[in-house]
Amino acid sequence: MSVETPSPERVRPACIVADKCGGCQCQMLSYAGQLAAKQQQVVDALARIGGLTISVDPILGADQPLHYRNKVTYPLRRSPEGIVQAGYYRKGSHKIVNLNQCPAQDKRLNPLLAQIKQDIQAQGWSIYNEQAHRGKLRHLGLRIGRRTGEILVTLVSTASALPNLAAQAQQWLDQFPAVVGVALNHNPDRTNAIFGPQTRCIAGAPYLEEEFAGLRFQIRPATFFQINTEQAEQLLQVVLKLLNLQGQERIVDVYCGIGTLTLPLAQQAQFCVGIEVQPDAIAQAQANAALNGIENVRFQAGRAKALLPDALSQADMLVIDPPRKGCSPEVLSAIARQPAPTLVYVSCNPATLARDLKQLCATAGYQLRRVQPVDLFPQTAHVECVALLEII
């Protein structure tokens, strides 16, 4: 493929391997062009999939479209020369583009990426081969608290132990004062999933602390937390503005994770219930509530379709933030049987958002009032949206 006539929006990418690496798709497009494309993506999805012609609010861009990622997880491999490499997959393949730094990730992670690869090389740990399902080390994970600067290092391995890992982990803590913990995640399965179910702290703390919306959160290696802290806070402000809380509301937050939205909402409402299928996430949410002294909240572990009927019987507002696949038909049916007067839907996929909004408006009596796109993922094609629905 060649460029015959460059677009006026074409720019020189910040990354020297942007044409090869599959981590970012849009670095050759100006940031203004990226925002315009994402805005149109949302408009088109709502119209074509949802049959919805609402005027979409202008997308909220990021002040920092580079160096924003607070978490990276790199697959590992050995080069034909036997050198340990880490990076993202080449577009449309499982071939790694080796990186020593990345302009999308927080700059403070770059020195660790280069050094840890060298140390893995020196330790002689075997590297996983996914075709043969042999070898040990699969991924290197780095996570940083944007506000606190605390860093977690995580190795993902098919083995539950690695020779000399404790000494190497302590060396990383000594060499990098910002590193507060080193963990080993055990993933022995033949799978595309990055993390396995068990993570063991090798040295230091099992979590980092981050400040978000004026609250303290404990975040573990495999915890879901938005990769763009600053834009996640902007998204939270959109949710708060749309809900227009007066202090008397009872809110249900479905797919609540570790309470990232639930706890700030609870500060401005009468009571909040958070629902999440992952027991570990619920345990972390409860710990975060206690850490911040927030008592007007209850977290429940279980499937949303089972817990929603009872929760909605006492709620006047519902917040849902599902994964990319959107809400299951059972969850949409549970909402339709007992719709809260106000619903805010947070989505990372305009296509499934449009599909679900269409059904909610048709079966639950909702009317779509607002749609606000937010760019949480600069340099990529992904876009987040917040939609407000109210009973007609």
C-alpha positions in Angstrom: 0.0 0.0 0.0 1.3 3.5 -0.9 0.2 7.1 -0.3 -0.6 8.8 -3.6 -2.1 12.0 -2.3 -1.6 12.8 1.4 -4.6 14.0 3.3 -4.3 17.5 4.8 -4.8 15.7 8.2 -1.8 13.4 7.7 1.0 14.0 10.2 4.4 12.5 11.0 3.7 9.8 13.7 5.4 10.2 17.1 6.5 6.6 17.0 9.2 5.3 14.7 7.4 2.0 14.3 3.9 3.3 14.0 3.6 1.9 10.4 4.4 -1.6 11.8 3.0 -1.8 15.3 -0.6 -2.7 16.0 -0.8 -0.9 19.3 -2.0 2.4 17.8 -4.0 2.7 14.5 -4.2 6.5 14.1 -0.8 8.1 14.7 -0.6 9.3 11.1 -3.8 11.3 11.5 -3.8 14.6 13.2 -5.5 14.7 16.6 -8.2 17.0 15.3 -8.8 14.5 12.5 -8.9 11.6 15.0 -11.6 13.4 17.0 -13.7 14.1 13.9 -13.5 10.5 12.8 -14.6 9.2 16.2 -17.4 11.7 16.3 -18.7 10.4 13.0 -18.2 6.8 14.1 -20.6 7.4 16.9 -23.2 9.3 14.7 -23.1 6.5 12.1 -23.5 3.7 14.6 -26.4 5.3 16.3 -28.2 5.9 12.9 -27.3 2.7 11.1 -27.5 0.2 13.9 -29.9 1.9 16.3 -32.1 3.9 14.0 -31.4 6.8 16.3 -31.0 10.3 14.8 -30.2 12.3 18.0 -27.8 15.2 17.8 -24.5 13.9 19.3 -22.6 16.3 21.6 -19.1 17.3 20.4 -16.5 14.8 21.5 -14.4 15.7 24.5 -10.7 15.3 23.5 -7.7 14.7 25.7 -5.3 17.4 26.8 -2.5 14.8 26.5 -3.0 12.6 23.4 0.4 11.0 24.0 2.1 9.5 27.0 -1.3 8.8 28.7 -1.4 5.1 29.2 -1.2 4.0 32.8 -1.0 0.3 32.0 0.8 -1.7 29.3 1.0 -5.5 28.9 3.6 -6.6 26.4 3.9 -10.1 24.9 7.4 -11.5 25.0 9.5 -13.5 22.6 13.1 -14.4 21.6 14.5 -13.1 18.4 16.2 -15.6 16.0 19.4 -14.4 17.6 18.1 -15.4 21.1 17.5 -11.8 22.3 14.5 -11.2 24.6 12.0 -8.8 22.9 8.8 -7.1 24.1 6.3 -5.1 22.2 2.9 -5.0 20.5 1.9 -7.4 17.7 2.5 -6.3 14.1 -0.8 -5.4 12.5 -2.8 -8.5 11.5 -0.3 -10.9 13.0 1.2 -12.4 16.1 4.7 -11.2 15.3 6.0 -8.8 17.9 7.4 -5.4 17.0 10.2 -4.9 19.6 10.0 -1.8 21.6 12.3 -0.1 24.2 9.9 2.8 24.6 6.4 3.8 23.6 5.0 7.3 23.1 1.5 6.2 24.1 2.5 5.0 27.6 3.5 7.1 30.6 7.1 8.2 30.1 8.1 6.9 33.5 7.6 3.4 32.3 10.1 3.6 29.5 13.3 3.0 31.6 11.7 -0.1 33.1 10.8 -1.7 29.8 14.3 -1.6 28.5 16.0 -2.7 31.8 13.6 -5.5 32.6 14.1 -7.1 29.1 17.8 -7.1 29.8 17.3 -8.7 33.2 15.1 -11.4 31.8 17.8 -12.1 29.3 20.4 -12.3 32.0 18.3 -14.6 34.2 17.9 -17.0 31.3 14.2 -17.6 31.9 12.6 -19.4 29.0 10.1 -17.4 26.8 6.7 -18.8 25.9 6.2 -20.0 22.3 2.4 -19.9 21.6 2.6 -22.2 18.6 4.4 -25.0 20.5 2.8 -24.1 23.9 6.3 -24.4 25.5 8.4 -22.0 27.6 7.5 -20.0 30.6 7.4 -16.2 30.4 4.4 -14.9 28.3 3.9 -11.2 29.1 5.5 -8.3 30.9 3.0 -6.0 32.6 3.7 -2.4 33.8 1.2 -0.3 35.7 1.6 3.2 37.1 -0.5 5.5 39.3 -0.6 8.7 37.3 -1.0 10.8 40.4 1.0 8.9 42.9 3.8 7.6 40.6 3.7 4.2 42.1 4.5 1.3 39.7 3.7 -2.4 39.7 5.7 -4.9 37.7 4.0 -8.1 36.7 5.4 -11.2 34.9 2.9 -13.6 33.4 4.2 -17.2 33.2 3.1 -20.7 32.5 5.0 -21.7 35.6 4.0 -20.9 39.1 7.6 -20.1 40.0 10.8 -18.8 38.3 14.4 -19.5 39.5 15.9 -16.5 41.4 12.8 -14.4 40.9 12.6 -13.2 44.5 16.2 -11.8 44.3 15.5 -10.2 40.9 12.3 -8.7 42.1 14.0 -7.1 45.1 16.7 -5.7 42.7 14.0 -4.0 40.7 12.5 -2.5 43.9 16.0 -1.2 44.9 16.9 0.0 41.4 13.6 1.8 40.7 12.3 3.6 43.9 8.9 4.2 42.2 8.3 0.4 41.9 6.2 -0.6 44.9 5.6 -4.2 44.0 6.5 -7.1 41.8 4.0 -9.9 41.0 3.9 -13.2 39.2 0.7 -14.2 37.4 0.3 -17.9 36.7 -1.4 -18.6 33.3 -0.6 -22.2 32.2 -3.5 -22.5 29.7 -3.4 -22.4 25.9 -5.4 -19.2 25.6 -5.4 -15.7 24.2 -6.3 -14.4 27.7 -3.3 -12.5 29.1 -3.8 -13.1 32.8 -4.5 -16.4 34.6 -6.6 -16.6 37.7 -3.8 -16.5 40.3 -1.4 -13.6 41.0 1.3 -13.9 43.7 3.1 -10.9 45.2 6.9 -11.6 45.0 8.3 -8.5 46.6 6.8 -5.2 47.9 3.1 -4.5 47.9 0.4 -6.5 46.0 -1.2 -3.2 44.7 -0.4 0.4 43.9 -2.4 3.3 45.1 -3.9 5.9 42.7 -5.8 9.1 43.2 -9.0 9.4 41.2 -11.7 12.0 41.5 -10.3 13.0 44.9 -10.4 9.4 46.2 -7.7 6.8 46.8 -7.9 3.5 45.0 -5.9 0.3 45.4 -5.2 -1.2 42.0 -3.8 -4.7 41.6 -2.0 -6.2 38.5 -5.1 -7.7 36.9 -7.6 -5.1 38.1 -9.7 -3.4 35.4 -9.1 0.4 35.6 -9.4 2.8 32.7 -6.0 3.2 31.1 -6.4 7.0 30.7 -6.8 8.4 34.2 -7.4 12.0 33.2 -10.0 11.2 30.6 -11.7 8.8 32.9 -12.2 11.7 35.3 -13.6 13.7 32.5 -16.0 10.9 31.7 -17.0 10.8 35.4 -17.8 14.5 35.2 -20.1 13.8 32.2 -21.9 11.1 34.2 -22.4 13.4 37.2 -23.6 16.2 35.0 -26.2 14.0 33.3 -27.4 12.5 36.6 -27.7 16.0 38.2 -27.6 14.5 41.7 -29.4 16.2 44.5 -28.3 14.0 47.4 -31.5 11.9 47.7 -31.0 9.4 44.9 -30.6 5.7 45.2 -28.3 4.5 42.4 -27.5 1.0 41.0 -24.2 0.7 39.2 -23.9 -2.4 37.1 -20.5 -3.8 35.9 -19.1 -1.6 38.7 -15.6 -3.2 38.9 -13.6 -1.8 41.8 -16.0 1.0 42.4 -14.4 3.6 40.0 -17.8 5.2 39.3 -19.8 3.9 42.3 -17.7 5.6 45.0 -17.7 9.1 43.5 -21.4 8.7 42.8 -22.1 7.6 46.4 -20.5 10.9 47.6 -23.3 12.8 46.0 -26.2 10.4 46.4 -28.2 8.9 49.3 -27.1 5.3 48.6 -25.4 3.3 45.8 -25.4 -0.4 45.0 -22.5 -1.8 42.9 -22.9 -5.1 41.0 -20.0 -7.0 39.5 -19.6 -10.6 38.5 -16.0 -10.9 39.6 -15.7 -11.6 43.3 -12.1 -10.2 43.4 -13.2 -6.9 42.0 -16.0 -6.7 44.6 -13.5 -7.4 47.4 -11.3 -4.5 46.0 -14.4 -2.2 45.7 -15.2 -2.9 49.4 -11.6 -2.2 50.4 -11.7 1.1 48.4 -14.9 2.1 50.1 -13.3 1.5 53.5 -10.1 3.3 52.5 -12.1 6.4 51.7 -14.6 6.1 54.6 -17.6 5.8 52.3 -20.4 3.9 54.0 -23.5 4.6 51.9 -22.7 1.9 49.4 -23.1 -1.8 49.1 -21.3 -4.1 46.6 -22.6 -7.4 45.4 -20.8 -10.2 43.5 -22.9 -12.0 41.0 -24.5 -12.0 37.6 -26.3 -8.8 36.8 -29.4 -10.6 35.4 -29.8 -12.3 38.7 -29.2 -9.3 41.0 -30.9 -6.6 39.0 -34.5 -7.4 39.8 -34.1 -6.8 43.6 -31.7 -3.9 43.1 -33.9 -2.0 40.7 -36.9 -2.4 43.0 -35.3 0.2 45.3 -33.5 2.4 42.7 -34.4 5.6 40.9 -31.2 5.8 38.8 -29.3 3.1 36.9 -25.7 3.3 35.6 -24.4 0.6 33.3 -20.8 0.3 32.0 -20.6 -3.1 30.2 -17.6 -4.6 28.4 -17.2 -4.1 24.6 -19.8 -6.8 23.8 -22.5 -4.7 25.5 -25.3 -5.9 27.7 -26.7 -9.5 27.5 -30.3 -9.9 26.3 -31.1 -11.1 29.9 -29.8 -7.9 31.4 -31.7 -5.7 28.9 -34.9 -7.7 29.7 -34.4 -7.3 33.4 -34.1 -3.5 32.9 -37.2 -3.5 30.7 -39.3 -5.3 33.3 -38.4 -2.7 36.0 -36.8 0.4 34.4 -35.3 3.0 36.6 -36.6 6.5 35.7 -33.1 7.6 34.7 -30.4 5.4 33.0 -26.9 6.4 32.1 -25.1 4.0 29.8 -21.3 4.2 29.6 -20.0 2.3 26.5 -16.6 1.6 24.9 -18.2 0.3 21.7 -20.6 2.5 19.6 -21.9 -0.5 17.8 -23.1 -2.4 20.8 -24.2 0.9 22.4 -26.5 1.6 19.5 -27.9 -1.9 19.5 -28.7 -1.8 23.2 -30.1 1.7 23.1 -32.5 0.6 20.3 -33.8 -2.2 22.5 -34.0 -0.2 25.6 -36.0 2.5 23.9 -38.3 -0.1 22.3 -39.0 -2.3 25.3 -38.4 -0.2 28.4 -40.1 3.0 27.5 -36.9 5.1 27.5 -36.2 8.1 25.4 -32.6 8.9 24.4 -31.8 12.4 25.6 -28.1 12.9 25.2 -25.0 11.1 23.8 -21.6 12.5 24.8 -18.5 10.9 23.2 -15.2 11.0 25.2 -11.8 10.2 23.8 -10.2 7.8 26.3 -7.9 6.2 23.7 -6.0 8.8 21.6 -4.0 7.3 18.7 -6.5 4.4 18.4 -9.8 3.9 16.7 -11.6 3.3 20.0 -14.1 5.8 21.5 -16.1 5.9 24.7 -19.6 7.3 25.0 -22.0 8.3 27.7 -25.7 8.1 26.9 -28.6 9.5 29.0 -32.0 7.8 28.8 -35.2 8.8 30.7 -38.6 7.3 30.9 -41.0 9.1 28.5 
